[in-house]
Amino acid sequence: MKKTILITGTRKGIGKKLAEYYLSLDFNVIGCSRGSSTINKTNYRHYELDVSNEKNVVKMIRDMKKEFNRIDILLNNAGIASMNHFLTTSSDTVHNIFNTNFLGTFIFSREVSKIMMKQKYGRIINFTTVASALRLEGEAIYAASKSAIENFTQTISKEIAPYNITVNAIGPTPIETDLIKTIPKDKIRDLLNKQAIKRFGTFEDIKNIIDFFIDEKSEFITGQIIYLGGIHN
Ligand SMILES: NC(=O)c1ccc[n+]([C@@H]2O[C@H](COP(=O)([O-])OP(=O)(O)OC[C@H]3O[C@@H](n4cnc5c(N)ncnc54)[C@H](OP(=O)(O)O)[C@@H]3O)[C@@H](O)[C@H]2O)c1
């Protein structure tokens, strides 16, 4: 049976590549973003919404359930970053980052878990960052929002384990997408130098971990956070 995968943040960047990859493997792929779809494939559905808009997300999941009857995998990829010293960070920025990164992950996880619980199967993968493990200066708010996601991942992995749902997280190093475009080159170089393996991450690195987490044989792996590049907490 065709698997159904929901990926948030599929207009561009890692989310778009993941959507295209799972479409190439013949999955039903459902994506979303604030902007309109940039993928035009028969097995792809796109919802234009903000992941922190509870009402719209609930409606999206209800529509998906009607059309596909099940959701096997959820990738909470949508995210925003803001690099700034905390002293010059406005509370509006903090609201925006926490709403997209943490609240969005929470709402999608809760709504999709209700369906996964009924089908007694599910795989949820959340997105964190090495900036959280490194307590990286200049990224205090972004890293804090991702630390919240890590803690949430580990706690809910216990709460929904009885329903055969695993919840894990991936923590990428810098990967060349729009997200890191505005970070000064010397800051990126410093960050790469903190890694055991000193290079940019690639989409292949991400896909490898996600394929591992969603593999049927990974049913005993939950509550784990895998950082790329040899970073650890
Ligand atoms: N690239 C890196 O170096 C790196 C490193 C560590 C972790 N990560 C994590 O990896 C994930 C993907 O990052 P990326 O590099 O692919 O970023 P990106 O290129 O900036 O893409 C972000 C995606 O999320 C969507 N998005 C943003 N805010 C949204 C919202 N409120 N509601 C719905 N969709 C939203 C964007 O589409 P719209 O603008 O149309 O909404 C876009 O499709 C993020 O969680 C990020 O924190 C990335």
The ligand as an SDF file (V2000), in Angstrom:
LIG
                    3D

 48 52  0  0  0  0  0  0  0  0999 V2000
   19.5060   25.1320    6.3530 N   0  0  0  0  0  0  0  0  0  0  0  0
   20.1610   24.9410    7.4780 C   0  0  0  0  0  0  0  0  0  0  0  0
   21.3550   25.2630    7.5970 O   0  0  0  0  0  0  0  0  0  0  0  0
   19.4750   24.3060    8.6730 C   0  0  0  0  0  0  0  0  0  0  0  0
   20.2730   23.9440    9.7730 C   0  0  0  0  0  0  0  0  0  0  0  0
   19.6580   23.3820   10.8900 C   0  0  0  0  0  0  0  0  0  0  0  0
   18.3030   23.1660   10.9000 C   0  0  0  0  0  0  0  0  0  0  0  0
   17.5390   23.5200    9.8210 N   0  0  0  0  0  0  0  0  0  0  0  0
   16.0970   23.3060    9.9090 C   0  0  0  0  0  0  0  0  0  0  0  0
   15.6320   22.6600    8.7340 O   0  0  0  0  0  0  0  0  0  0  0  0
   14.2880   23.0690    8.4580 C   0  0  0  0  0  0  0  0  0  0  0  0
   14.1770   23.5250    7.0070 C   0  0  0  0  0  0  0  0  0  0  0  0
   15.0510   24.6380    6.8190 O   0  0  0  0  0  0  0  0  0  0  0  0
   15.4600   25.1860    5.3650 P   0  0  0  0  0  0  0  0  0  0  0  0
   16.9080   25.4430    5.4110 O   0  0  0  0  0  0  0  0  0  0  0  0
   14.9150   24.3180    4.3030 O   0  0  0  0  0  0  0  0  0  0  0  0
   14.7020   26.6210    5.3840 O   0  0  0  0  0  0  0  0  0  0  0  0
   14.1410   27.4930    4.1690 P   0  0  0  0  0  0  0  0  0  0  0  0
   14.9030   27.2170    2.9280 O   0  0  0  0  0  0  0  0  0  0  0  0
   14.0680   28.8810    4.6930 O   0  0  0  0  0  0  0  0  0  0  0  0
   12.6430   26.9140    3.9710 O   0  0  0  0  0  0  0  0  0  0  0  0
   11.6990   27.0010    5.0040 C   0  0  0  0  0  0  0  0  0  0  0  0
   10.3760   26.4040    4.5320 C   0  0  0  0  0  0  0  0  0  0  0  0
    9.4150   26.5130    5.5930 O   0  0  0  0  0  0  0  0  0  0  0  0
    8.2470   27.2490    5.1290 C   0  0  0  0  0  0  0  0  0  0  0  0
    7.7450   28.0330    6.2650 N   0  0  0  0  0  0  0  0  0  0  0  0
    8.4000   28.9630    7.0110 C   0  0  0  0  0  0  0  0  0  0  0  0
    7.5990   29.4720    7.9480 N   0  0  0  0  0  0  0  0  0  0  0  0
    6.3800   28.8590    7.7950 C   0  0  0  0  0  0  0  0  0  0  0  0
    5.1240   28.9690    8.4670 C   0  0  0  0  0  0  0  0  0  0  0  0
    4.9480   29.8160    9.4880 N   0  0  0  0  0  0  0  0  0  0  0  0
    4.1070   28.1930    8.0450 N   0  0  0  0  0  0  0  0  0  0  0  0
    4.2640   27.3410    6.9940 C   0  0  0  0  0  0  0  0  0  0  0  0
    5.4340   27.1770    6.3480 N   0  0  0  0  0  0  0  0  0  0  0  0
    6.4680   27.9380    6.7300 C   0  0  0  0  0  0  0  0  0  0  0  0
    8.7720   28.0960    3.9600 C   0  0  0  0  0  0  0  0  0  0  0  0
    7.7600   28.4130    3.0120 O   0  0  0  0  0  0  0  0  0  0  0  0
    6.9380   29.8100    3.1010 P   0  0  0  0  0  0  0  0  0  0  0  0
    7.9400   30.9010    3.2210 O   0  0  0  0  0  0  0  0  0  0  0  0
    6.1290   29.8380    1.8200 O   0  0  0  0  0  0  0  0  0  0  0  0
    6.0280   29.6990    4.2910 O   0  0  0  0  0  0  0  0  0  0  0  0
    9.7830   27.1410    3.3290 C   0  0  0  0  0  0  0  0  0  0  0  0
    9.1550   26.2270    2.4730 O   0  0  0  0  0  0  0  0  0  0  0  0
   13.9670   24.1630    9.4920 C   0  0  0  0  0  0  0  0  0  0  0  0
   13.2210   23.6180   10.5520 O   0  0  0  0  0  0  0  0  0  0  0  0
   15.3210   24.6190    9.9710 C   0  0  0  0  0  0  0  0  0  0  0  0
   15.2740   25.1550   11.2720 O   0  0  0  0  0  0  0  0  0  0  0  0
   18.0960   24.0790    8.7040 C   0  0  0  0  0  0  0  0  0  0  0  0
  1  2  1  0
  2  3  2  0
  2  4  1  0
  4  5  1  0
  4 48  2  0
  5  6  2  0
  6  7  1  0
  7  8  2  0
  8  9  1  0
  8 48  1  0
  9 10  1  0
  9 46  1  0
 10 11  1  0
 11 12  1  0
 11 44  1  0
 12 13  1  0
 13 14  1  0
 14 15  2  0
 14 16  1  0
 14 17  1  0
 17 18  1  0
 18 19  2  0
 18 20  1  0
 18 21  1  0
 21 22  1  0
 22 23  1  0
 23 24  1  0
 23 42  1  0
 24 25  1  0
 25 26  1  0
 25 36  1  0
 26 27  1  0
 26 35  1  0
 27 28  2  0
 28 29  1  0
 29 30  1  0
 29 35  2  0
 30 31  1  0
 30 32  2  0
 32 33  1  0
 33 34  2  0
 34 35  1  0
 36 37  1  0
 36 42  1  0
 37 38  1  0
 38 39  2  0
 38 40  1  0
 38 41  1  0
 42 43  1  0
 44 45  1  0
 44 46  1  0
 46 47  1  0
M  CHG  2   8   1  16  -1
M  END
$$$$
